Amino acid sequence: MGPLRELLAVDERKTLEFFFLGLKDVSEADVDRGELLYNASVLAHYAQVSTHSDLEFPTPPALGAVFDHFVGAADAPLDAELLETAGSHCLLMAGFFEDQMKHRHNVGWYARLGAGFYFRAARQEADVKRAQFLDTLGRHFESWRVRHARLSRELRATPYLLDLPVPRRVM
């Protein structure tokens, strides 16, 4: 594998590390490590899932899609896993993509909706420890949403330059 190929090679672990370190940089020193890891995993997961995925729940293209899938389609029962997915979609779109969404959607409303999804997931979760964690995510939703937005802004403001190898001159 050449140097450029190695530089551009991304796997799940590297993506998770990227978002973990990024969120850690925009968080307070005493931030809960479990919540930090969860939020990094949300960003890493959706960074690698297409908006048109057939293999798993697709990344939403906008907040309107979250509404259409989880609020507007009230005929489908939402279990704890789907409610958590809905909460993570709100976190991603109202947080990391806040600047893109705020001109078309009420981000505050979607933030409350996302927190509510986590609270509902917690009430339906059978595992007590997992239910407590989901409830915590609901209570801390706004703090994490703000961190996601801050990370997004910092990433857009940071120039990334690739040091490409200088090609050898063949004589």
N, C-alpha and C positions, 0 to 999 in steps of 0.2 A: 504494500500500500504506500503510495507516494505521500510527500509532506502535505500537499493541498488536500488530498483525499482524507488523510488523518485529521486535518484541521476541521474539515466539514462533516466528519462522521459524528452522528448524534445517535445516542441510544436512550432508552428510558432512564437509566441511572444518571447519565450526564445531564439530561433535561431536568430531572428532579433536583440534582445538585445545583444547577443553574438557578432555578426558582427558589430553592431553599436559601441559598446564599443571598439572593436578591431580596427576598422578603426579610431575612434576618437583618440586612443592612438598613431597611426602612422601618424596623421595629424597635421597640424599647428593649433595653438589656434584659429585663425580667419577663419577657414574653414566654408564654407556655410553649415548651418544645414540642409537645404532641400536637397542639393547634398549629404551630408553625409548620410542622411536617405535613399535616393534613392539607393545609392551604397550599403549600408548595406542590403537593401531589395533585391537587385540583388543577392548578395552572399547568403542570407538566403533562397531565393526562389530556387536557383539552388542546394543548399545543401540538399533540400528536394524533388527534382524531379529527377527521374531515367533517365538514358540515354536511356531507352527503354520505356518511358511512353507513354501510349495510351490515357491518359486523358487530357494531355496538351502538349505543345511543349516540347520535351525532352531536357535535358541538353546535350550539345554536348560532345562527348567523346574526341575530339581533334579539333584543328583549321581547319584541312582538312574538317571536317564535316560542319563547318561554310561556307567554300568556296563552297562545294557541294550543300548545301541547298539554299544559298542566292546569289551566284555569278554564279556558273556553271549552275544552273537551271534557266536560264534567261527567260524561257517561262512563268513563274508564275509572275503575277504583284505583286509588293510589296507595300502595303499600309503603312500608318504611323505606325501602330501597329507592323507589321512584320519587318519594318525597325528598329524600336526601339528594337525589340527582337534580330535582327541580331547584332545591336550595343552592346547589353548587352552580347551576346555570345562572341563577340570579347573581351569585357572588362574582362569577366570571364576567358577566356582561355589565352589571351595574358597578363593578369594581374595576377590574383591569381595563375594561373598555368604556369606562364612565365618560371620558371626553368625547368619544364617538357617539355614545347613546344619548347624552343629555340634551341634545338639540331636537330629538324626536320623541323622547320618552321621559316620564317623570321618574327619575332615578331613585328618589326617596321612596316613592310608592313601591317600586320593585325591590328596594332594600328591605322594606317592612314585609313584603310578600316573601322574600327569600328567608328572612328570619322565621317567619311563620311556617314555612315548609320544614325547616329544621325542628321547630317545636313539635309540629305534627308527626314528623318522623320519629322523634324521641318518644312520643306517647304510644306509637305503634310498634316500637322496637321491643322484641322479647328479651334480648340480652340487657340486663340492668346496667352494666358498665358502659355498653355502647349507647344506650338510651341517655345516660348522664352526659356522655360526650356530645351527642347530638344536641341536647338541651344547651350545653355550654356554647356550642357553635351558634345556636340561635341567639343567645344572650350577647355574644361577642361579635355578631354578624357585622354591625356597623364599623367596629374597629378594624376588622379584617378587610372589609370593603374599601375603607379609606387607605389601608396599607397596599392593597392591590392597585388602587388608582395611583398612589404615589410611586410604586415600582414601575408601572407602565409609563408614567411621565419621565422618570429617570432613565429608563431604557431608551425612550425616543430621543432624549436630549444627549445621550452618550454616543459619540461617534465611534463606530467600529471600523477599524482598518485592518485588512488582512495583509500580513507580510508574506508576499508571495515569493517563492524562490526565483532568483534571477536565472533566466535560461542561459545555458552554456552556448557559446558561439562555436559552431562547428566549422572547422577550417579545412 
